[in-house]
């Protein structure tokens, strides 16, 4: 992938002569390799951007990096970026380093303290964040942890959205100028939908989380929340996924990963939660082993019924695990993951704790040594009907 140019160069520098007439063909060489309607469409797009104040340097760079068609969208998305981290900090009574650390926690590129990367609306957001720091007495480490999770989620959402929009725009015919306008139009339509939808989704997830949360007397007395839980952990792993990527087109690999993610989301209903999908694997967690086993069986059956998915194997373990930032950690998680390597395609392999807690017909599968797990583990295979 070619490196993206810095949007700060979009504004016409002093002395650039943005209002002057430019020979895009002879002097600048920005129409090379094009003819007919495509050539005229690029000329019109270049003229539009020059009229908006885009510098020749930025136009040259955009053409060289094959992103000229995206420049109108970039300008739309960066409109209003007038405040630097130093200015936002001064307006909100914050330390500039904290403002920069919030941006970094969101997963955004580091910028110079005086570079304009914030909007006026961001000032109020930081003021509210500062009030939250004081009123809720949440330490900065905790705030930044939440912001890092948000940033990761926003990045994945933006990447998925970008891909979907690009595919939708690419389906229609058009020249560079028309496609550039289509991107801007799509972004303008998405904007008013995105904010209320994201806020509503966050609220709904908070409701689900509160309903499943337990606050013990010990936690109330100590004032500290224990993030360790007794939970069942399930990993579902596709067989031959790596080989598929080596011998098949990348579109097939992405299709398999997408179908697995969709199937996993379909079976994950409270009290079962889909924690993540990673290409060829899905991770489910629940404090109810019975419900987790049912979800695992349903997911395995859905995979087997899908002719476009390779066979799968399932590993289940039950025990203590730690949850942080929406993910789970600990021996129980590692054990469930390792069980998929020991399971045969189309089978469900579990520990004794799962066998004792979840109804079903189980057959002893012997004691096995698993990589990264201390000692041998007694295993049981579910007799699937």
C-alpha positions in Angstrom: 0.0 0.0 0.0 1.4 3.4 -0.9 1.9 5.8 2.1 -0.8 8.4 2.6 0.1 12.1 2.4 -0.4 14.4 5.3 -3.7 16.2 5.0 -2.2 19.3 6.5 -0.6 20.0 3.1 -4.1 20.3 1.5 -4.2 24.0 2.1 -2.5 26.1 -0.4 0.7 27.5 0.9 1.6 31.2 0.8 2.9 32.1 -2.6 1.4 28.9 -4.3 -0.8 31.0 -6.5 -4.0 29.0 -5.9 -6.0 31.4 -8.1 -3.6 31.3 -11.0 -4.3 29.3 -14.1 -2.4 26.1 -14.2 -1.3 24.0 -17.2 -2.0 20.5 -15.7 -0.8 18.8 -18.8 2.4 20.4 -20.1 3.8 22.1 -16.9 2.6 19.7 -14.3 2.2 16.4 -16.1 -0.9 15.4 -14.2 -2.9 14.1 -17.1 -0.4 11.6 -18.4 -1.7 8.2 -19.5 -5.2 9.4 -19.9 -7.2 10.3 -23.0 -10.8 11.2 -24.0 -13.4 11.5 -21.3 -11.1 10.2 -18.6 -8.6 13.0 -19.4 -11.2 15.7 -19.3 -12.7 14.3 -16.1 -9.3 14.5 -14.3 -8.7 18.0 -15.6 -12.1 19.0 -14.2 -11.4 17.3 -10.9 -8.0 19.1 -10.6 -9.6 22.4 -11.4 -12.3 21.8 -8.7 -9.6 21.0 -6.1 -7.5 24.0 -7.1 -10.6 26.3 -6.8 -11.0 24.9 -3.2 -7.5 25.9 -2.4 -5.6 22.6 -2.7 -1.9 23.2 -3.4 -0.1 22.0 -6.5 2.2 20.1 -4.2 -0.7 18.1 -2.8 -2.2 17.5 -6.2 1.1 16.2 -7.5 1.4 13.9 -4.5 -2.1 12.6 -4.8 -1.7 11.8 -8.4 1.6 10.0 -7.8 0.1 8.0 -5.0 -3.1 7.1 -6.9 -5.4 8.8 -4.4 -6.6 11.8 -6.3 -10.1 10.4 -6.4 -10.2 10.3 -2.6 -8.9 13.9 -2.1 -12.4 15.4 -2.1 -13.5 13.0 0.7 -10.3 13.7 2.6 -11.0 17.4 2.5 -14.5 16.9 3.6 -13.5 14.8 6.6 -10.7 17.2 7.6 -12.9 20.3 7.3 -12.9 22.2 10.6 -9.6 20.9 12.0 -8.4 24.2 13.4 -7.2 23.5 16.9 -4.0 22.0 18.2 -3.5 19.8 21.3 -1.9 22.8 23.0 -4.9 25.0 22.2 -7.5 22.4 23.3 -5.6 21.9 26.5 -5.6 25.6 27.3 -9.3 25.9 26.6 -10.1 22.9 28.8 -7.7 23.5 31.7 -5.9 20.3 30.8 -2.3 19.3 30.4 -1.3 19.2 26.7 0.4 15.8 27.3 -2.9 14.3 28.5 -4.7 15.6 25.4 -2.0 14.0 23.3 -2.2 10.8 25.2 -6.0 10.6 24.6 -5.4 10.9 20.9 -2.6 8.3 21.0 -4.9 5.9 23.0 -7.4 6.2 20.2 -4.8 4.8 17.9 -4.3 8.0 15.9 -1.0 9.1 14.5 1.2 11.4 16.7 1.2 15.0 15.7 3.2 18.0 16.7 1.7 19.9 19.7 0.9 23.0 17.6 -0.6 21.1 14.6 -4.3 21.6 14.0 -5.9 18.1 14.5 -9.0 19.0 16.6 -12.4 20.7 15.9 -14.3 23.1 18.0 -16.6 20.2 19.0 -13.7 18.4 20.5 -13.2 21.1 23.1 -16.5 20.3 24.8 -15.7 16.6 24.6 -12.4 17.2 26.5 -14.2 19.4 29.0 -16.6 16.6 29.8 -13.8 14.2 30.0 -12.1 16.4 32.5 -15.3 16.6 34.6 -15.5 12.9 34.5 -12.0 12.6 35.8 -12.8 14.7 38.8 -16.4 13.7 39.6 -16.2 9.9 39.0 -12.6 9.7 40.4 -11.6 7.4 37.6 -7.8 7.3 37.3 -6.2 8.3 34.0 -5.0 4.7 33.5 -8.6 3.5 33.6 -9.8 6.2 31.2 -7.0 5.6 28.7 -7.8 1.8 28.9 -11.4 2.5 27.9 -10.3 4.9 25.2 -7.9 2.4 23.7 -10.7 -0.1 23.4 -12.9 2.5 21.8 -10.1 3.4 19.4 -9.6 -0.2 18.4 -13.3 -0.6 17.8 -13.6 2.7 15.9 -10.6 1.7 13.7 -12.2 -1.7 12.8 -15.5 0.0 12.2 -14.0 2.7 10.0 -12.0 0.1 8.0 -15.1 -2.1 7.5 -17.2 1.0 6.5 -14.5 2.2 4.2 -14.3 -1.2 2.4 -18.1 -1.5 2.1 -18.4 2.1 0.7 -15.5 1.5 -1.7 -17.2 -1.6 -3.0 -20.5 0.1 -3.4 -19.0 3.1 -5.2 -16.9 0.9 -7.4 -19.9 -1.1 -8.7 -21.1 1.9 -10.6 -19.4 3.2 -13.7 -17.9 6.7 -13.6 -14.8 8.8 -14.1 -12.5 10.1 -11.4 -14.5 13.2 -10.8 -17.8 11.3 -10.5 -16.4 8.6 -8.2 -14.8 11.3 -6.0 -18.2 13.0 -5.7 -19.8 9.6 -4.9 -17.5 9.1 -1.9 -18.3 12.6 -0.6 -22.1 11.9 -1.0 -21.8 8.6 0.7 -20.0 10.1 3.7 -22.5 12.9 3.9 -25.3 10.3 4.1 -23.6 8.2 6.7 -22.7 11.0 9.1 -26.1 11.7 10.5 -26.8 8.0 11.0 -23.5 7.1 12.6 -23.5 9.1 15.8 -27.0 8.2 17.1 -26.5 4.5 16.0 -23.1 4.2 17.8 -24.5 5.9 21.0 -27.5 3.6 21.0 -25.4 0.5 20.4 -23.1 1.5 23.3 -26.1 2.0 25.6 -27.6 -1.4 24.6 -24.3 -3.2 25.3 -24.0 -1.4 28.7 -27.5 -2.7 29.6 -26.5 -6.3 28.7 -23.3 -6.0 30.7 -25.0 -4.6 33.8 -27.6 -7.4 33.6 -24.9 -10.0 33.7 -22.7 -8.2 36.3 -22.4 -9.4 39.9 -21.2 -7.1 42.7 -20.2 -9.1 45.8 -20.3 -8.0 49.4 -16.5 -8.3 49.5 -16.2 -5.9 46.6 -18.5 -3.4 48.3 -16.6 -3.6 51.5 -13.2 -3.3 49.8 -14.2 -0.8 47.2 -12.4 -2.8 44.6 -14.0 -4.8 41.7 -12.7 -8.3 41.1 -12.3 -8.9 37.4 -11.9 -12.6 37.7 -14.8 -14.9 36.9 -15.7 -18.5 36.8 -16.6 -18.9 33.1 -16.8 -21.4 30.3 -14.6 -20.5 27.3 -15.1 -21.9 23.8 -12.9 -21.8 20.8 -14.1 -22.9 17.4 -11.3 -23.3 14.8 -11.5 -24.0 11.1 -9.4 -26.8 9.7 -7.1 -26.0 6.7 -7.6 -22.2 6.8 -3.9 -21.6 6.5 -3.6 -23.8 3.4 -6.6 -22.1 1.9 -4.8 -18.8 2.1 -1.7 -20.2 0.5 -3.4 -21.8 -2.5 -6.5 -19.7 -3.0 -7.2 -16.0 -3.8 -7.4 -13.6 -0.9 -11.1 -13.0 -1.6 -11.8 -16.6 -0.7 -9.9 -16.3 2.5 -11.8 -13.1 3.4 -15.1 -14.8 2.5 -14.5 -17.7 4.8 -13.5 -15.4 7.7 -16.6 -13.3 7.1 -19.0 -16.3 7.0 -17.5 -17.7 10.2 -17.9 -14.3 12.0 -21.5 -14.1 10.8 -22.3 -17.7 12.0 -20.7 -17.0 15.4 -22.7 -13.8 15.9 -25.9 -15.7 15.0 -25.5 -18.2 17.9 -24.1 -15.8 20.5 -27.1 -14.8 22.5 -27.0 -13.8 26.3 -25.7 -15.4 28.5 -23.3 -16.4 25.7 -21.1 -13.6 24.3 -19.0 -13.6 21.1 -15.7 -12.1 22.3 -13.8 -12.0 19.0 -13.2 -13.7 15.7 -9.6 -14.0 14.3 -9.7 -15.2 10.8 -10.1 -19.0 11.2 -11.2 -18.9 14.9 -14.1 -17.6 17.0 -14.1 -17.2 20.8 -17.3 -17.5 22.9 -17.6 -17.0 26.7 -20.4 -17.6 29.2 -20.8 -18.1 32.9 -23.4 -20.7 31.9 -21.6 -23.8 30.6 -24.9 -25.4 29.5 -25.7 -22.4 27.3 -22.1 -22.2 26.0 -22.2 -25.9 24.9 -25.5 -25.4 23.1 -24.1 -22.4 21.3 -20.9 -24.3 20.4 -22.9 -27.2 19.0 -25.1 -24.8 17.0 -22.1 -23.0 15.5 -20.4 -26.3 14.6 -23.7 -27.5 12.9 -24.0 -24.2 11.0 -20.4 -24.5 9.8 -21.0 -28.1 8.6 -24.2 -27.0 6.8 -22.3 -24.3 4.9 -20.6 -25.8 1.8 -18.3 -22.8 1.6 -16.7 -23.3 5.0 -14.1 -26.0 5.8 -14.6 -28.4 8.7 -14.2 -27.1 12.3 -13.2 -28.4 15.7 -14.3 -27.1 19.1 -12.5 -26.8 22.4 -14.3 -26.0 25.7 -12.9 -25.3 29.2 -14.4 -24.0 32.4 -12.6 -22.2 35.2 -11.2 -18.9 36.4 -10.5 -16.2 33.8 -9.8 -12.5 33.9 -11.6 -9.9 31.8 -10.1 -6.6 30.8 -11.0 -4.3 27.9 -13.6 -6.6 26.5 -11.2 -9.6 26.2 -10.5 -12.6 28.5 -7.2 -13.9 29.8 -5.8 -16.7 31.9 -5.2 -20.5 32.0 -8.9 -21.3 31.1 -8.7 -19.3 28.0 -5.4 -20.8 26.9 -6.6 -24.3 27.7 -9.8 -23.9 25.5 -7.6 -22.6 22.7 -5.2 -25.5 22.9 -8.0 -28.0 22.9 -8.8 -27.1 19.3 -5.4 -28.4 18.3 -6.1 -31.7 20.0 -9.6 -32.1 18.6 -10.4 -33.9 15.4 -12.4 -32.1 12.7 -16.1 -32.1 13.5 -15.6 -32.9 17.2 -16.1 -31.1 20.5 -13.3 -31.6 23.0 -13.8 -30.5 26.6 -12.3 -30.6 30.1 -13.8 -32.5 33.0 -15.2 -29.2 34.4 -17.3 -28.8 31.3 -18.4 -32.4 31.3 -19.6 -32.2 34.9 -21.4 -28.8 34.4 -23.0 -29.3 31.0 -25.5 -32.0 30.1 -24.7 -34.3 27.3 -23.2 -37.7 26.4 -19.5 -37.6 26.8 -16.8 -40.2 26.0 -13.4 -40.2 27.7 -10.7 -39.0 25.3 -7.7 -39.7 27.6 -5.2 -37.4 29.3 -3.1 -35.3 27.0 -0.2 -32.9 27.3 -1.0 -29.6 25.6 1.5 -27.0 24.5 1.8 -24.2 27.1 -0.4 -26.0 29.7 1.3 -27.5 32.8 0.7 -31.2 33.3 -1.6 -33.6 31.4 -5.3 -32.6 31.0 -8.1 -35.1 31.3 -10.3 -34.7 28.2 -13.8 -35.7 27.1 -15.4 -35.8 23.6 -19.0 -34.9 23.1 -21.1 -37.7 21.5 -22.9 -35.8 18.9 -26.3 -37.1 17.9 
